[in-house]
Amino acid sequence: FLDYQVSRDSTKTIYNAQLINMILVKGTIKDSQSNRTQAEKDDLELLVLDNKQQTISQRLIPNPLDRSVEYVNDAGQFERKMIHLDSAQFSIRLQIESSAGSIVLKRIYDEEQEGAILLKTTIK
């Protein structure tokens, strides 16, 4: 279980990430979280690396700072609005292999540009 906080500066160009909590327990999980295959700008990518820095697994995380909210307007109709937050917390349930050495959280810019590493955490 991984709990992160991510924030962006006032110009919305620089993201910062912090690991709040990491809980490692033995067992297996049924991963019910959907793993999108197509990344969008400013989504996050979580990579599990082995001790040789080779990718074991990866997961795309929709941008936690941009939230789509549905509400009922004054006319009684549903509307959708995008809210852009300056900071947010999110949790990830993740099955970690015994060969895993670190977890990397990256920000995706676009398909052509390599994402920026926000945080690298060593697994103990």
C-alpha positions in Angstrom: 0.0 0.0 0.0 1.5 3.3 -1.1 0.1 6.8 -0.1 1.4 9.8 -2.0 0.9 13.5 -2.1 1.5 15.4 -5.3 1.4 19.1 -5.8 2.1 21.6 -8.6 3.4 25.2 -8.4 1.3 28.2 -9.3 2.5 28.2 -12.9 1.2 24.5 -13.2 4.5 23.5 -14.8 6.4 21.8 -12.0 5.1 18.8 -10.1 6.4 17.6 -6.7 5.6 14.3 -5.1 6.1 13.0 -1.6 5.6 9.4 -0.2 3.4 9.7 2.8 3.3 6.1 3.8 4.4 2.7 2.5 3.0 -0.5 4.1 4.4 -3.8 3.0 2.5 -7.0 4.0 2.8 -10.6 2.8 0.0 -11.9 0.7 -1.6 -11.5 -2.7 -4.3 -9.1 -3.9 -6.9 -9.2 -6.5 -6.1 -6.0 -8.4 -9.5 -4.5 -9.2 -8.0 -1.1 -10.2 -8.3 -0.5 -13.9 -5.0 0.0 -15.6 -5.4 2.3 -18.6 -3.3 1.6 -21.6 -3.3 5.1 -23.1 -1.6 7.8 -21.1 -2.6 11.4 -21.3 -0.6 14.6 -20.7 0.2 15.0 -17.0 -0.9 11.5 -16.0 1.4 9.7 -13.6 3.2 6.4 -14.2 4.3 4.1 -11.4 7.2 1.7 -12.2 8.4 -1.1 -10.1 12.1 -1.8 -10.8 14.3 -4.7 -9.9 17.8 -4.3 -8.4 19.3 -3.8 -11.9 16.8 -1.0 -12.6 14.8 -3.0 -15.1 11.0 -2.5 -15.1 9.1 -5.4 -13.5 5.6 -3.8 -13.8 4.0 -0.4 -14.5 0.7 1.3 -13.9 -0.8 4.5 -15.3 -2.5 6.8 -12.8 -4.9 9.4 -14.1 -3.7 12.9 -13.1 -4.8 13.2 -9.4 -4.7 17.0 -9.6 -7.4 17.2 -12.3 -10.8 15.9 -11.1 -14.0 15.6 -13.1 -17.0 16.4 -10.9 -20.6 15.8 -11.8 -23.3 18.0 -10.2 -26.9 19.1 -10.6 -27.3 22.7 -11.8 -30.0 25.1 -10.9 -32.2 23.8 -13.8 -32.0 20.3 -12.4 -29.7 19.0 -15.1 -26.5 17.1 -14.7 -23.3 18.9 -15.6 -19.7 18.0 -15.5 -16.9 20.3 -14.5 -13.1 19.9 -14.4 -11.5 21.0 -11.2 -7.7 21.7 -11.2 -6.2 21.2 -7.7 -2.9 22.5 -6.5 -2.3 19.4 -4.4 -3.9 16.0 -3.8 -3.3 12.7 -2.0 -3.9 9.3 -3.5 -3.4 5.7 -2.6 -2.2 2.7 -4.6 -2.6 -1.0 -3.9 0.2 -2.8 -5.5 1.5 -6.4 -5.7 5.2 -6.2 -5.3 7.4 -9.1 -6.5 10.2 -10.3 -4.2 12.8 -9.2 -6.8 11.6 -5.5 -6.6 14.2 -3.0 -5.5 12.5 0.4 -6.0 9.4 2.2 -7.1 9.5 5.2 -9.4 6.7 7.8 -9.8 6.9 9.7 -13.1 5.0 12.5 -14.7 4.0 11.9 -18.3 4.5 14.9 -20.6 3.4 13.4 -23.9 4.0 10.4 -26.2 7.2 11.8 -27.7 8.9 13.1 -24.6 10.3 10.9 -21.7 8.4 11.5 -18.5 10.1 13.3 -15.5 10.9 11.3 -12.4 9.0 12.8 -9.5 10.1 10.4 -6.8 12.1 7.2 -6.4 11.6 5.0 -3.4 13.8 2.1 -2.3 11.9 -1.0 -1.1 13.4 -2.4 2.1 
